[in-house]
Amino acid sequence: MKRPESASDLLPPEKKKRKSVSDEEEEATEAPDLGEDLVLEVLKRADARTVARAACVSRRWRRMAEDERLWEAVCTAHWASIGCGTHQLRSVVLALGGFRRLHSAYLLPLLQPASRPLSGPFSPGIAPASGGRWGKDEVQLSLSLLSIGYFMTTNFGRK
Amino acid sequence: MKREHQGSGGSSGGYPPPPPSSSMGKEKLTEEESQEAGVDELLAALGYKVRSSDMADVAQKLEQLETAMGTSAAQDEALLSHLASDTVHYNPSDLSTWLESMLSELNAPPAPLPLPPPLQTNNYGSATAAADSRFLFDSSVIAPAESSTITTVDPNPIHGPPVNPSRDRKRMRTSSSSSSSSRDGAATAASVPAEVSSVVVVDSQEAGIRLVHALMACADAIQQENYKAADALVKQIAFLAASQGGAMRKVAGYFAEAIARRIYRPPHPQQDCGLDSTFSDILQMHFYESCPYLKFAHFTANQAILEAFSGHRKVHVIDFGMNQGMQWPALMQALALRPGGPPSFRLTGIGPPQPDNSDALQQVGWKLAQLAGTINVEFEYRGFVAGSLADLEPYLLETRGSGAEAGSPEEAEAVAVNSVLEMHRLLARPGAAEKVLGTVRGLRPKIFTMVEQEANHNAGPFAERFTEALHYYSTMFDSLEGGGGGGGEQQDQMMSEIYLGRQICNVVACEGAERTERHETLVQWRARMARAGFEPVHLGSNAFKQASMLLALFAGGDGYRVEEKEGCLTLGWHTRPLIATSAWQLAG
């Protein structure tokens, strides 16, 4: 499978004309159009950045990249289990705004190491998640924040 | 009032011995005749006229006098009685001359001043240690100015005329590792040797310090019912506050307004703020957004509740202060994701009567019910309107599960009672807190979570309460200064300041039943809870970790600090805890 740089090879034929210059320079061979299901399967195994980049390729790809299944995979691949079942988790998270939102708004900020060292003598084990892993507490915190965000922004309508 | 000075710069150098009395006296008199310009305001309010530039000499002479009297008293009692009755002094309000005449009576030689001790900087969060940092080191007020804006103060108010230097010596403290706030400004901590015969002098031009002093002197004046002095000081406070920036100006403004309300006695000082509980809900929402204190409260309390609910199929939460219900979505989500599935969740929300008869309680319940629906949690809600928590009776809250419905213990309904910043209001009426705690006991809860401000704003003497509050709210406002991003954040910050300002107004201007912001410390609450038959439940390390992580998400997160104190968690700004979460269960 070619790297994302040559994702242009997977573009629908009508778009290839724009890329023809670089294609000629690279002498890239035309790859078969894999179909959405297969693309999705591939992206499911990709990391968040790759999926995000894929969303920039074309409108069709963007729709694919916004698929919640992808982001569910992105989230759950690298986080500690909180003990509930997959279906249970899925239904709750989707109801509260989805995995993509969970990742971008709440998980991602927890991933970045603090630019300032976490202060205080009593901060055991708050080392920032390394290598893209989120511990149980990060997961629970982000889920809580997701639910609060949902509650605050959703217009429930008057009784 | 003794003043001390750390001059790291050479501007102080050695101090000259006091000039001959005659020339000094003449200078003083003429200048005082011309105008009160340059006269120290604080002493002026107490009836003494001392030029600000002469403060150094006055302090030094006071020291000498004290030393001389001390030594001579040991040897010659006759001298003291001579001083007391036979010497004639003119112009007692002219401290400097008076002191000189006293000293000449005692034939005390002028003592050369030792060099000032080296300045020890306390690098609390701030990089700028100004070379010529000077600050006031008062007898009873410690002002280790980490900045020109916020100073911390010792909770002892200024007392009476400053002719008693001996007791001050003992109360001098060395460096301020204690609290203080603020990031900007000049540096700080004083390291003063305890054996003080060295008199060091401060240039008290620091407006920020003068402002704090003016505030505290004003509080003292009010406590002594010297409203004339208080009035003079209020005007001065307003003037000094205008010269400040940032948090200090805002805090001083709110305190000044509160003092003014107290002095001029409008019939209902709090009501003039013109706000009803709907608006206060809105204010609290902004406070919720702009800083982590309430989020911390909710998260830590929820963690304790979750743990208490583990294993139960039916759970019931009674919230003493429903407001906008912001605590409950996270709990419901956590229950929804419980291994084995969610329990059935019952929520009873208590709130104050709404002036416009709108049913805010029901609206919140409705929203939560819809949320519960989307995440498949069986949900039941009931709202109760109560002017005071003390109006509640156990039977009203209808706990189920201890009767016929309950089969095995797991089938019984587990009850959690939750109070965020509500219990302290009960202290305005004697016996109310005990009654409510009795009611809580009657509910037989698995856990009672309580969040309160970590401060003692309920002490007897007004000046003490005032000083505590000044310290507390200065720190609070300082922590708010961090968020200065987009427009939305600024509005949050502004509304949060108004929210806190209302509390300040209540603490300072109100009394009796109207004074509802009667904050007490964790230590005090512990005692009260123990008397009421509760024992502490320790909050776990995951609550601590989640709280710490939460802070990292906030701008300025490095100033916030989570601490664990005997099983309770506190969140504060730098070294000053500001809010505390504790959990309780029935004893025995």
Boltz contact constraints between the chains, C-beta under 6 A:
constraints:
  - contact:
      token1: [A, 83]
      token2: [B, 339]
      max_distance: 6.0
  - contact:
      token1: [A, 84]
      token2: [B, 337]
      max_distance: 6.0
  - contact:
      token1: [A, 84]
      token2: [B, 339]
      max_distance: 6.0
  - contact:
      token1: [A, 92]
      token2: [B, 336]
      max_distance: 6.0
  - contact:
      token1: [A, 92]
      token2: [B, 337]
      max_distance: 6.0
  - contact:
      token1: [A, 92]
      token2: [B, 375]
      max_distance: 6.0
  - contact:
      token1: [A, 95]
      token2: [B, 374]
      max_distance: 6.0
  - contact:
      token1: [A, 95]
      token2: [B, 375]
      max_distance: 6.0
  - contact:
      token1: [A, 109]
      token2: [B, 553]
      max_distance: 6.0
  - contact:
      token1: [A, 114]
      token2: [B, 552]
      max_distance: 6.0
  - contact:
      token1: [A, 116]
      token2: [B, 558]
      max_distance: 6.0
  - contact:
      token1: [A, 119]
      token2: [B, 558]
      max_distance: 6.0
  - contact:
      token1: [A, 120]
      token2: [B, 561]
      max_distance: 6.0
  - contact:
      token1: [A, 123]
      token2: [B, 548]
      max_distance: 6.0
  - contact:
      token1: [A, 126]
      token2: [B, 548]
      max_distance: 6.0
  - contact:
      token1: [A, 137]
      token2: [B, 542]
      max_distance: 6.0
  - contact:
      token1: [A, 137]
      token2: [B, 545]
      max_distance: 6.0
  - contact:
      token1: [A, 137]
      token2: [B, 546]
      max_distance: 6.0
  - contact:
      token1: [A, 141]
      token2: [B, 546]
      max_distance: 6.0
  - contact:
      token1: [A, 141]
      token2: [B, 549]
      max_distance: 6.0
  - contact:
      token1: [A, 143]
      token2: [B, 333]
      max_distance: 6.0
  - contact:
      token1: [A, 144]
      token2: [B, 330]
      max_distance: 6.0
  - contact:
      token1: [A, 147]
      token2: [B, 329]
      max_distance: 6.0
  - contact:
      token1: [A, 147]
      token2: [B, 330]
      max_distance: 6.0
  - contact:
      token1: [A, 147]
      token2: [B, 333]
      max_distance: 6.0
  - contact:
      token1: [A, 148]
      token2: [B, 329]
      max_distance: 6.0
  - contact:
      token1: [A, 148]
      token2: [B, 330]
      max_distance: 6.0
  - contact:
      token1: [A, 151]
      token2: [B, 329]
      max_distance: 6.0
  - contact:
      token1: [A, 151]
      token2: [B, 371]
      max_distance: 6.0
  - contact:
      token1: [A, 156]
      token2: [B, 367]
      max_distance: 6.0
  - contact:
      token1: [A, 156]
      token2: [B, 370]
      max_distance: 6.0
  - contact:
      token1: [A, 159]
      token2: [B, 366]
      max_distance: 6.0
